[in-house]
Amino acid sequence: MKSSLKTLARIQKFSIDEQRKLLNEQLDVEEKILNALAALEDELVREKKFAEENPRIGDFGSYYKRYQAKREGLEDALAKVRQKIEQIRDVISDMFKEQKTYEIVDKNRAAVQQKNEEQKMQKTLDEIGTNAYIKHHKH
C-alpha cells in the first residue's frame, strides 16, 4: 500500500510539472500580447504625429479604425489567455492540495507503523523483564 501511495505522489508531481509547463507557455503568450499592445500604442503615437505634420497625406481615420480593430483583437486574446492562466493556476492549486493529502496520509501511516513497532518492542521487553523476574524469584 505504501508503494502505491508513493507512486501516486510521483504521478502527481509529474502532473504538476506538466501544468507548470502549460502555465509558462500561457505566460509567454500573455507577454507577447502585452508587447504587441505596447508596440501598437507606439505605432499610434507615430501615426498621429505623422498625420498632424502631414495633414494632406494619408487617411488617419482609416488607420485609426484598423488600429481599433487590432487593439480589440489583442485585448480579446489577452482576456482569453488570462482566463487560461487562471484555470491552470486553479488546477495546480488543486493538485498541490491533493499531493499534500498524499504526504499527510503517508506521514500518518509511518507514525502508526512506528508506534506499532514501539509497542511490539515494549511488549517484548516486558516479557523479558517478567521472565527474568520470575526466574530470579523462583529460587
N, C-alpha and C positions, 0 to 999 in steps of 0.2 A: 504494500500500500504506500509505503514511504517513497519508493522509487517512482510510482505513478504521480505522486504529488510533485516530486522534483521535475518530472517530465512535463507536467502541466505548467510549472513555473518557467521552465526553459522555453516552452512554446509561447507562453505569454510574453516573455522578454523579447523573443523574436518578433512577435506580432507588434509589440510596442515599437521596436526598432523600425519595422516596416511603416507604421503610421507616422513615425518621426520623419522618415524619408519623404512620405507624401506631404507632410506639413511643410518641410523645407522647400519642396518643389512649388507648393502654392505660395509660400512666402516670396520665392524668387519671381513668380508670376506677378504678385502684388507689387513688388519693387519695380518691375519692368513697366507696369501700367502707370505707376506713380511717376516714373521717369518720363514716360510718353506724355502724360498730362503736363508735366513741367515744361517739356520741350514744346508742346502745343501752345502753352501760355507765352513762352518766349517768342514763338513764331508770330502769335497775335500781336505782341508789342511791336515787333519789327514791321509787320504788315501795316499796322495802324500808323506807325511813323512814316513809312513809305507813302501811304495814301495821303497823309497830311502834307508831305513835302511835294508830292506829285498828284495834285487833285484831278488832272485830266487823263492820267494813265491808269488803266485797270478799273476794276469794279469791286470796291471794298465790300459792298452789300452781298455780292455773290460769295466772296471769300468768307465773310462772317457766317453765312448760312452753312457753308461746308465746315467751318470751324465748330459751330454749334453741334452739328451732326456728329463730328468726330469726338467732340468732348462728351456728348451724351453716350455715345458708344463706349468710350473708355470708362466713364463713370458707371455704366451698367456692368461692364466687365469687372470693374473694381468691386462693386457690390456683390457680384456672384462669387468672386474669388474670396472675398472676406467671409462670405457665408460658408464656403467650403472650409476655410481655415477654422472657423468657429466649430463646425461639425467635427473636424478632425481632432481639434483640441478636446472636445467633449468625449470623443471615442477614447483618446489617450487617457483622459482623466478616469473614465470608467475602467479602462484596462489596468491602470495603476491601482485602483481600489480592489479589483479582483486579484491582482498579484499580491497585494498586501494581505488579503484574506488567506491566500495560499501560505504566505510566510507565517501568519499567526497560527494557522492550523498546524503547520509543520513544527513551529516552536512549542505549541501546546502538546503535541504528540511526543516530542522529545522530552518535555518536562514530565509527562506521565510515565514515559519509559524509564527515565532516571529515577523517579520516585519508586516505581515498582522494583527496580534493581536494588535501590537502597533498602526497601522493605525486605526483600529476599535476603540481602546480606545481613540485615539486623536479625532476621529470624534465624539464620544460620548461626550467627554469633550467640544469640540467646540459647540455642540448642547446645552449642559447645559449652557455654557457661553453665547451663543446667546440668549437663552430663558431668562436667568437671566437679561441680558442687556435690552431686550425688556420689560420685566416685570417692571424693575426699571424705565425705561424712559417713560412708558405709563402714569404714574401719574404725 
